[in-house]
Amino acid sequence: MHRLALLFALFASTTFAGPYIPAGDLALRHDIQVLADAGVIKGPTSTWPLAWGPILVDLASADAANLSPAAGDALARLRARANWETRTNELTFNAKAAGADNATHIRSFQNTPRGKAEVSVGGSWIDEWFSLELNMQGVDSDQDDDEFRADDSLIGAVIGNWSVAASTQQRWWGPGWDGSLILGNNARPIPSISIDRVFTDAFKSKWLSWLGPWDLSLMFGELEEERAVPNAQFFGVRFNFKPTRSLEIGVSRSAQWCGDGRPCGVDTFIDLLLGRDNIGGSGVDAENEPGNQMAGMDFRWVPSFISAPVSAYGQFIGEDEAGGFPSRYLVQVGVEGAGYLKDRWSYRWFAELAGTSCDFITTDKFNCAYRQRIYRSGYTFKKRSIGHGADNDARLVSAGLVMVDENDHQWRALLRLGDLNRAGRPDSVHTITPTPQDIISVDVSHSRAFSFGVLDSGAGYENVDDLAAGESKSDGRLYLQWRSSY
């Protein structure tokens, strides 16, 4: 982490700052998307965390009288959330406690407990140019060995229209609701220096203004020591834009590079950025190969010729490079819709297919995605996949529903079925199962606000057929968590 501290010190001179909306709240994301589709929120919404700044501007100018009942309710809930979370020059505190029996191994956008027991306390301070949030957790988990953590913490400031922070914030890149192929919240957050655009106004140039509102996010992180290449670095960059209200496009790129015993100089990073990292080309060999990269694009589109509030989305991430462009694509596609039920419940449903083998659409090349011969621990952090929670060689279908009323009472449901680790031979690096499995699971959860905080509870059931062992087993899971802030 010494490299991260040094880099942050270089950006210590600042003039203005503001808070961010963390990933992990499905109903909050639903409300934001409802308002984006209604034209209230103008900027892109598929790169999390989201800056509160531009959203506050859009909320201030919105007129509830001109909105549908669902959008009006979403506006009221989001304004209330903004009033609470963007308080300035005031020290605020938060606390959380959670317990889980058999915590889920494949995480979706919604935050659920990572371990058997979790206790968290934290505090934050925001003023006109500086943000500080410190959270400490004590965790009993069989998924990694860190009993004490500082996840979801941040110290940051803004230079012009750029936020610079040292953080352990969770990130989610892409339009998927159950997973992201390149960067989601399945793994714990990677300690990073991040540089993010704050206000997403369009370019003023006539040559670039057609892009519409745009966002840019960069991260320079460090992975853990206990891996095949200890202390490997993680680099990520994402650019997304909205040329029209109904279309959002994103381009993402990530890389594992450097680490103990690997080249780490500026020249190596430049080769990485320029894509000069294939062995046999431009003098690259096993000794000086810059790193392991993934890159691709995603979209979310609301077709105007369909009267119902339905949208389509997709993400296509290349595990390899050919001719200067990504190749051997992992694929995620989905469809979603939203509506209003019984003059009370705002809801969103989605159906999603994820294929995490290389060349998923054509030939299914196994033991390729999220794998690399130098970085043999895989595309992981703390033994969890940085990309999709199903890890590599999966074919997974998901269907989900979220419902929220005017009081922010929530119901959520998620159904999954598919094949995990389809390669057929044992894979000791696989974060879910070393052998092929067929899986069916269903989860239902409920969240309700009380005077003493928010209670969130969930229950699930999973059936797994282990094809190698010829065995079938079923198991249930439960969790209960409480959180409060003041």
ZAMARGU-4260 file (C-alpha; in steps of 0.2 Angstrom, whole numbers, plus 5000, padded with zeros to 4 digits):
<rodrens>
0) 5000/5000/5000 | 5015/5012/5001 | 5013/5015/4982 | 4995/5020/4985 | 4999/5032/4999
5) 5013/5040/4989 | 5002/5043/4974 | 4988/5050/4985 | 5000/5063/4992 | 5004/5070/4975
10) 4985/5075/4974 | 4984/5083/4991 | 4980/5101/4984 | 4962/5102/4982 | 4948/5115/4980
15) 4930/5106/4981 | 4923/5089/4986 | 4907/5079/4988 | 4901/5062/4993 | 4897/5047/4982
20) 4883/5034/4982 | 4890/5017/4985 | 4886/5001/4976 | 4875/4988/4985 | 4857/4995/4987
25) 4846/4987/4974 | 4831/4998/4978 | 4841/5014/4977 | 4848/5009/4961 | 4831/5006/4954
30) 4825/5023/4959 | 4840/5031/4951 | 4836/5021/4935 | 4818/5026/4935 | 4822/5044/4936
35) 4836/5042/4922 | 4823/5034/4911 | 4811/5048/4915 | 4824/5061/4909 | 4826/5068/4927
40) 4844/5062/4929 | 4854/5066/4914 | 4870/5058/4917 | 4876/5040/4915 | 4871/5028/4929
45) 4881/5012/4925 | 4897/5016/4934 | 4896/5014/4953 | 4899/5023/4965 | 4889/5037/4958
50) 4893/5055/4962 | 4879/5064/4972 | 4884/5081/4964 | 4876/5080/4947 | 4861/5070/4954
55) 4858/5084/4967 | 4857/5097/4952 | 4845/5086/4943 | 4834/5083/4958 | 4833/5101/4962
60) 4826/5105/4945 | 4814/5091/4944 | 4795/5095/4945 | 4785/5080/4953 | 4769/5086/4945
65) 4776/5082/4927 | 4781/5064/4932 | 4772/5047/4933 | 4767/5041/4950 | 4782/5029/4950
70) 4794/5042/4945 | 4786/5054/4958 | 4789/5042/4972 | 4806/5038/4967 | 4810/5057/4967
75) 4803/5059/4984 | 4814/5044/4991 | 4829/5050/4982 | 4828/5068/4988 | 4826/5061/5006
80) 4841/5050/5004 | 4851/5065/4997 | 4846/5076/5011 | 4852/5064/5024 | 4868/5058/5015
85) 4875/5074/5009 | 4875/5084/5026 | 4891/5095/5026 | 4902/5101/5041 | 4894/5088/5052
90) 4901/5072/5059 | 4890/5057/5056 | 4891/5040/5063 | 4884/5023/5057 | 4884/5005/5064
95) 4879/4988/5057 | 4877/4971/5063 | 4874/4955/5053 | 4873/4936/5054 | 4871/4923/5041
100) 4869/4904/5040 | 4878/4899/5024 | 4881/4915/5016 | 4879/4916/4997 | 4895/4912/4987
105) 4888/4921/4971 | 4885/4939/4975 | 4873/4950/4965 | 4872/4970/4966 | 4863/4969/4983
110) 4874/4969/4998 | 4872/4954/5009 | 4883/4948/5023 | 4900/4940/5018 | 4902/4930/5034
115) 4894/4921/5048 | 4894/4936/5059 | 4899/4955/5055 | 4899/4970/5066 | 4904/4987/5059
120) 4905/5005/5065 | 4910/5020/5056 | 4910/5039/5054 | 4911/5052/5041 | 4914/5070/5038
125) 4910/5081/5022 | 4914/5099/5019 | 4915/5110/5003 | 4931/5101/4997 | 4935/5086/5007
130) 4927/5069/5011 | 4932/5057/5025 | 4923/5041/5028 | 4931/5027/5040 | 4922/5011/5043
135) 4929/4996/5053 | 4922/4979/5053 | 4925/4963/5063 | 4920/4948/5053 | 4919/4929/5056
140) 4920/4922/5039 | 4926/4906/5030 | 4928/4915/5014 | 4944/4924/5019 | 4956/4925/5034
145) 4954/4944/5038 | 4944/4946/5054 | 4946/4965/5055 | 4944/4975/5039 | 4942/4994/5034
150) 4931/4990/5018 | 4920/5005/5012 | 4932/5018/5018 | 4937/5034/5009 | 4948/5049/5010
155) 4946/5061/4995 | 4945/5078/4988 | 4941/5086/4972 | 4953/5095/4960 | 4942/5105/4948
160) 4929/5092/4941 | 4939/5077/4947 | 4938/5067/4963 | 4954/5059/4969 | 4953/5047/4983
165) 4962/5033/4993 | 4948/5021/4996 | 4941/5003/4999 | 4925/5007/4990 | 4915/4994/4981
170) 4914/4996/4962 | 4902/4990/4949 | 4905/4993/4931 | 4891/4989/4919 | 4872/4988/4916
175) 4870/4970/4924 | 4859/4968/4939 | 4865/4950/4944 | 4884/4952/4939 | 4897/4962/4930
180) 4909/4953/4919 | 4924/4965/4923 | 4921/4973/4940 | 4908/4970/4952 | 4905/4968/4971
185) 4907/4949/4972 | 4925/4951/4978 | 4929/4963/4993 | 4934/4980/4987 | 4952/4982/4981
190) 4962/4996/4991 | 4964/5009/4977 | 4968/5026/4972 | 4954/5032/4962 | 4951/5047/4950
195) 4933/5050/4945 | 4924/5063/4935 | 4911/5072/4946 | 4899/5082/4935 | 4895/5073/4919
200) 4891/5087/4907 | 4893/5085/4889 | 4908/5091/4879 | 4906/5109/4873 | 4916/5105/4857
205) 4905/5102/4841 | 4916/5087/4837 | 4912/5078/4854 | 4896/5085/4860 | 4886/5071/4851
210) 4893/5060/4865 | 4881/5068/4877 | 4884/5067/4896 | 4900/5057/4900 | 4909/5050/4914
215) 4927/5043/4917 | 4934/5032/4931 | 4951/5026/4934 | 4958/5015/4948 | 4976/5010/4953
220) 4974/4996/4966 | 4985/4983/4975 | 4980/4965/4977 | 4984/4954/4992 | 5001/4947/4996
225) 4995/4929/4998 | 4994/4924/4979 | 5005/4917/4965 | 5012/4934/4962 | 5012/4943/4978
230) 5006/4961/4979 | 5001/4962/4961 | 4994/4979/4955 | 4977/4981/4948 | 4973/4995/4935
235) 4955/4999/4929 | 4948/5012/4918 | 4930/5015/4912 | 4922/5028/4900 | 4904/5029/4898
240) 4892/5041/4889 | 4874/5044/4884 | 4872/5050/4866 | 4853/5050/4869 | 4842/5048/4884
245) 4837/5030/4879 | 4855/5024/4876 | 4870/5022/4887 | 4887/5015/4881 | 4902/5010/4892
250) 4920/5005/4888 | 4930/4996/4901 | 4947/4990/4903 | 4956/4981/4918 | 4974/4974/4920
255) 4983/4964/4933 | 5002/4969/4932 | 5018/4972/4942 | 5019/4962/4958 | 5034/4954/4967
260) 5047/4948/4954 | 5038/4956/4939 | 5042/4972/4929 | 5034/4987/4937 | 5042/5002/4928
265) 5034/5016/4919 | 5039/5008/4902 | 5030/4992/4907 | 5014/5002/4911 | 5015/5011/4895
270) 5017/4995/4886 | 5001/4989/4895 | 4991/5004/4890 | 4996/5002/4872 | 4992/4984/4872
275) 5010/4978/4869 | 5008/4963/4880 | 5007/4948/4869 | 5021/4936/4870 | 5030/4935/4853
280) 5026/4953/4848 | 5036/4969/4850 | 5050/4960/4859 | 5038/4953/4873 | 5043/4937/4881
285) 5039/4928/4898 | 5051/4938/4908 | 5045/4956/4902 | 5026/4952/4898 | 5018/4968/4906
290) 5002/4959/4913 | 4985/4951/4910 | 4971/4962/4903 | 4953/4962/4900 | 4943/4975/4890
295) 4926/4977/4881 | 4910/4987/4880 | 4892/4987/4887 | 4876/4996/4883 | 4859/4999/4890
300) 4845/5004/4877 | 4827/5008/4880 | 4818/5005/4863 | 4806/5019/4858 | 4795/5008/4847
305) 4790/4998/4863 | 4776/5007/4873 | 4780/4997/4889 | 4795/5002/4900 | 4806/4989/4894
310) 4825/4990/4891 | 4839/4978/4884 | 4857/4978/4890 | 4873/4968/4887 | 4891/4967/4891
315) 4905/4960/4880 | 4922/4958/4888 | 4937/4951/4879 | 4949/4940/4888 | 4962/4941/4875
320) 4968/4954/4861 | 4969/4952/4842 | 4973/4965/4830 | 4973/4978/4844 | 4955/4974/4849
325) 4948/4963/4863 | 4944/4945/4857 | 4938/4929/4865 | 4923/4937/4872 | 4913/4933/4888
330) 4895/4938/4886 | 4881/4945/4897 | 4864/4950/4890 | 4848/4954/4898 | 4831/4963/4898
335) 4822/4973/4911 | 4806/4982/4914 | 4799/4993/4927 | 4781/4998/4933 | 4769/5003/4947
340) 4758/4991/4956 | 4742/4995/4966 | 4746/5013/4967 | 4760/5009/4980 | 4774/4998/4974
345) 4787/5003/4962 | 4795/4988/4954 | 4808/4982/4942 | 4811/4965/4935 | 4826/4958/4925
350) 4831/4942/4916 | 4849/4940/4913 | 4861/4927/4904 | 4879/4926/4908 | 4892/4916/4899
355) 4909/4917/4907 | 4919/4905/4895 | 4930/4913/4881 | 4921/4914/4864 | 4905/4910/4873
360) 4894/4913/4858 | 4904/4902/4846 | 4915/4889/4852 | 4916/4889/4871 | 4935/4889/4875
365) 4937/4883/4893 | 4950/4887/4906 | 4953/4904/4897 | 4942/4917/4905 | 4949/4925/4922
370) 4965/4914/4920 | 4983/4918/4915 | 4999/4908/4915 | 5009/4921/4926 | 4995/4928/4937
375) 4990/4910/4942 | 4979/4915/4956 | 4966/4921/4943 | 4956/4936/4941 | 4953/4937/4960
380) 4955/4946/4976 | 4954/4938/4993 | 4949/4922/4984 | 4934/4929/4976 | 4931/4933/4958
385) 4933/4951/4953 | 4922/4949/4939 | 4906/4939/4938 | 4902/4929/4954 | 4900/4913/4945
390) 4919/4913/4940 | 4925/4906/4924 | 4916/4893/4912 | 4899/4896/4919 | 4882/4898/4910
395) 4870/4906/4922 | 4852/4912/4919 | 4846/4924/4932 | 4828/4932/4935 | 4826/4945/4948
400) 4812/4957/4955 | 4814/4972/4967 | 4798/4981/4974 | 4799/4997/4985 | 4785/5007/4992
405) 4784/5026/4996 | 4791/5022/5014 | 4806/5013/5007 | 4800/4996/5012 | 4807/4983/5000
410) 4805/4966/4994 | 4818/4957/4983 | 4818/4940/4974 | 4832/4931/4964 | 4831/4915/4954
415) 4846/4907/4947 | 4849/4891/4937 | 4864/4886/4926 | 4880/4876/4925 | 4896/4881/4934
420) 4914/4877/4929 | 4909/4867/4914 | 4927/4863/4909 | 4925/4845/4915 | 4942/4843/4924
425) 4947/4849/4942 | 4951/4868/4943 | 4959/4871/4960 | 4959/4890/4957 | 4940/4891/4954
430) 4932/4901/4968 | 4915/4892/4968 | 4918/4874/4963 | 4934/4864/4957 | 4922/4852/4947
435) 4907/4855/4936 | 4890/4858/4945 | 4872/4861/4940 | 4864/4874/4951 | 4847/4880/4955
440) 4844/4893/4968 | 4831/4905/4974 | 4832/4919/4987 | 4819/4931/4994 | 4823/4946/5005
445) 4814/4960/5014 | 4820/4977/5021 | 4810/4989/5032 | 4814/5005/5041 | 4811/5007/5060
450) 4815/5021/5072 | 4830/5011/5078 | 4837/5008/5060 | 4834/4997/5045 | 4831/4978/5047
455) 4835/4967/5032 | 4832/4949/5031 | 4833/4935/5018 | 4831/4917/5015 | 4837/4906/5001
460) 4837/4888/4995 | 4850/4880/4983 | 4851/4863/4975 | 4868/4858/4968 | 4871/4842/4957
465) 4890/4838/4957 | 4893/4830/4940 | 4910/4823/4945 | 4905/4815/4961 | 4888/4810/4955
470) 4880/4818/4970 | 4866/4830/4973 | 4864/4841/4988 | 4852/4854/4994 | 4855/4868/5007
475) 4846/4883/5014 | 4853/4900/5019 | 4847/4914/5030 | 4853/4931/5035 | 4848/4945/5046
480) 4856/4962/5046 | 4853/4979/5055 | 4860/4996/5050 | 4858/5013/5057 | 4866/5030/5054
485) 4865/5046/5064
</rodrens>
